[in-house]
Structures are given as structure tokens and as C-alpha cells.
């Protein structure tokens, strides 16, 4: 279940080269950003080849309503602002799912993620729900202070036979932006995503292999 929280949603103007808290400025062309993380360390070829893959059906990734789109959310206290003139190149669930496939391929080679469009003998499905995907500013911090990226959510391993939940785990990942500028914030989002998905990949592998 996606957790919600009351927020004041505002449209925030942003100079792409300036501070996120700058609220004035002329109209600018929207800049699109990818969620490209660092290349994960490869698994040794011998270990990868020795482990038989277990197919797991990856269900559509769910994002909370306020982050289920292409806008970048920032939060300060109870006020939430979307960064204007900056967007993700695709909806966040799609970008997240692509990164998940990349991380799993490198860090959990014993798991083969499949989709409903791919024929497989998957006995388990993985449901990932993200309720926090934001740049968080400390309340009362100076305008030039850089935010902390926060990603929080839950993963469920579900039996495809009878839909029983076999295992549940909640994950949290954070990464500080190096400065209060869009480029640095995007880089921190990518870092936090890699951390989150690294935890998820390790847990999924262990949880799946513990099942009959």
C-alpha cells in the first residue's frame, strides 16, 4: 500500500544554473534528465555462470501519486515544490524499472526479471512500491543549503500460484546533493537509486532462494 501524507503542493520556478529556491525568472525551455547511475561492479563470470537463474515476474512499479510522473519533487517541512523547467525524460516508475533491470543483471545474476509480455515459468512475482522519491531540505536551513535525496518504499515477493505474500521488506536509501543545483540534485537521485536497488537486489535474491 502506498503511504500518503498531507502536503502543500506548489509550482516552483527554477533557473537551471541557479539555486532551487530562486522563485523568479523568465520562461525557460524544459530540461530533461535521465536516471543514470554508476556502473555496478560486475559479478565474476565463473560465479555468474555457475548459478542457475530463477525467473521472477516483475510487476509494474508503483509510485505514490505525487511522484508518479516526470516532475522532480522537493520538500521542506510540510511544503512540497516541483522544480519547474526540469523533468525526468520519462515517468519515474519507468526509469526506476529500467535501473532495476540493470542493477539486478549485475548484482543478482541468479535472478531473471521477466514481464507479463515474456513467457516464463516464474513461481514468484516482485511488487515494488515507492512512496518517497524526493529532494528533502532541512526546515529552517539557509537557501543555499543542498538537499538530501530520500527514497523509501516496500518490496513484496508474491507467489504466482496462490498470490500469497512470501516475504516483505521496506528499504530506505539517502544521498546528499553536493550543492543546491539541478545537476547535483540529479546526480544524488541516481546515487540514492543505485543504493536502494542494490539493497533490493540482494534481498530479492536471498528471499527467492529461500522459497521452495
C-alpha positions in Angstrom: 0.0 0.0 0.0 1.3 3.4 -1.0 1.7 5.7 2.0 0.4 9.2 1.7 1.0 12.3 3.7 -0.6 15.8 3.6 1.4 18.3 1.6 1.1 21.8 0.3 1.9 21.3 -3.4 3.3 24.4 -5.1 4.8 25.1 -8.5 8.4 26.2 -8.1 10.3 28.3 -10.7 13.9 27.2 -11.2 16.8 28.7 -13.0 18.7 25.7 -14.3 22.0 27.2 -13.5 21.0 28.6 -10.1 19.6 27.9 -6.7 16.5 25.7 -6.4 14.9 28.3 -4.0 15.1 31.0 -6.7 11.4 31.7 -7.4 11.7 34.4 -10.0 12.9 34.3 -13.6 11.7 34.2 -17.2 10.3 31.3 -19.1 12.9 28.7 -20.0 12.9 25.5 -22.1 12.3 22.5 -20.0 15.4 20.4 -19.5 15.0 16.6 -19.4 17.1 14.3 -17.2 17.8 10.6 -17.1 18.2 8.5 -14.0 21.6 7.0 -14.9 23.6 5.6 -12.1 27.1 4.4 -11.9 28.0 1.1 -13.4 27.7 -1.5 -10.7 30.6 -3.9 -10.1 30.3 -6.9 -12.4 29.8 -10.4 -10.9 32.7 -12.8 -11.7 31.9 -14.7 -14.8 32.5 -18.1 -13.1 30.1 -17.3 -10.3 27.5 -15.9 -12.7 27.6 -19.0 -14.9 27.5 -21.4 -12.0 24.2 -20.1 -10.6 21.0 -21.1 -12.4 18.7 -18.2 -12.9 15.4 -18.1 -11.1 12.7 -16.3 -13.1 10.7 -13.7 -11.1 7.8 -11.7 -12.6 8.4 -8.0 -12.1 5.0 -6.4 -11.6 4.6 -2.7 -12.6 6.5 -0.5 -10.2 4.1 1.7 -8.2 4.9 5.3 -7.2 2.9 7.4 -4.8 0.6 9.9 -6.7 2.8 13.0 -6.0 5.9 11.3 -7.6 4.2 9.2 -10.2 5.1 11.3 -13.2 8.1 13.2 -14.7 8.3 16.0 -12.2 11.1 16.4 -9.7 9.7 16.8 -6.1 11.4 18.8 -3.4 10.2 19.0 0.2 10.9 21.5 3.0 8.8 20.8 6.1 5.2 20.3 5.0 5.6 22.3 1.8 6.4 20.4 -1.4 7.5 22.1 -4.5 8.0 20.7 -8.0 11.1 22.0 -9.8 9.9 24.0 -12.9 11.9 23.8 -16.1 13.3 20.4 -15.2 11.7 17.0 -15.9 12.6 13.4 -15.9 12.9 12.1 -19.5 10.2 9.5 -18.7 7.8 8.8 -15.8 9.7 7.8 -12.7 8.3 4.3 -12.5 9.6 3.6 -16.0 13.1 5.0 -15.2 13.2 3.1 -11.9 12.2 -0.2 -13.6 15.0 0.2 -16.2 17.6 0.9 -13.5 16.3 -2.1 -11.6 16.9 -4.4 -14.5 20.4 -3.1 -14.9 21.3 -3.4 -11.2 19.8 -6.9 -10.9 21.6 -8.1 -14.0 24.9 -7.0 -12.5 24.4 -7.7 -8.8 21.8 -10.6 -8.7 22.6 -12.7 -11.7 20.7 -15.6 -10.1 17.5 -13.7 -10.6 15.9 -13.3 -14.1 13.4 -10.5 -14.0 10.6 -11.1 -16.5 7.5 -9.1 -17.5 3.9 -10.2 -18.3 4.8 -9.9 -22.0 7.6 -12.5 -21.7 6.8 -16.2 -21.4 8.4 -17.7 -18.3 7.9 -20.3 -15.6 8.1 -17.7 -12.8 6.8 -19.1 -9.5 7.1 -15.7 -7.8 6.4 -12.1 -8.6 8.1 -9.0 -7.2 6.0 -5.9 -6.4 7.9 -2.7 -5.6 6.0 0.3 -4.2 7.8 3.6 -3.8 6.2 6.2 -1.5 9.1 8.7 -1.2 11.3 9.9 -4.0 12.3 13.4 -3.2 14.9 16.0 -2.6 14.5 16.9 1.1 15.6 20.2 2.6 16.1 20.7 6.3 13.4 23.0 7.7 15.0 26.3 8.6 18.2 25.6 6.6 19.6 28.5 4.6 18.5 28.9 0.9 21.9 27.8 -0.4 21.9 24.5 1.6 21.9 21.4 -0.6 19.1 18.8 -0.1 19.3 15.2 0.9 17.7 12.7 -1.6 15.4 10.3 0.1 14.0 7.1 -1.5 11.7 4.9 0.6 9.4 2.0 -0.3 8.4 -1.6 0.1 9.1 -4.8 -1.8 6.9 -7.9 -1.7 7.7 -11.3 -3.0 4.4 -12.9 -4.0 3.6 -16.5 -5.1 2.2 -16.6 -8.6 0.3 -19.8 -7.7 -2.0 -18.5 -4.9 -0.9 -14.9 -4.6 0.4 -15.4 -1.1 2.9 -12.8 0.1 6.1 -14.9 0.8 8.3 -12.1 2.1 8.1 -8.3 2.7 10.9 -5.7 3.2 11.0 -2.0 3.5 14.0 -0.1 2.2 15.4 3.4 2.7 18.2 5.0 0.8 19.6 8.5 1.0 22.3 10.5 -0.8 23.3 14.2 -0.2 23.5 16.5 -3.1 26.9 18.2 -3.4 25.2 21.6 -3.9 21.8 23.2 -4.4 21.8 23.0 -8.2 19.8 20.8 -10.5 22.8 18.9 -11.9 24.0 18.0 -8.4 20.5 17.0 -7.3 20.0 14.7 -10.3 23.4 13.0 -9.6 22.3 12.5 -6.0 19.0 10.9 -7.2 21.0 8.5 -9.3 23.3 7.6 -6.4 20.4 7.0 -4.0 18.6 4.9 -6.6 21.6 2.7 -7.0 21.9 2.3 -3.2 18.2 1.4 -3.0 18.2 -1.0 -5.8 21.4 -2.7 -4.6 19.6 -3.4 -1.3 16.6 -4.6 -3.2 18.6 -6.9 -5.4 20.4 -8.6 -2.5 17.2 -9.1 -0.6 15.2 -10.4 -3.6 17.9 -13.0 -4.3 18.1 -14.2 -0.7 14.3 -14.3 -0.3 13.7 -16.1 -3.6 16.3 -18.7 -3.0 14.8 -19.4 0.5 11.5 -20.3 -1.1 10.7 -23.9 -2.4 
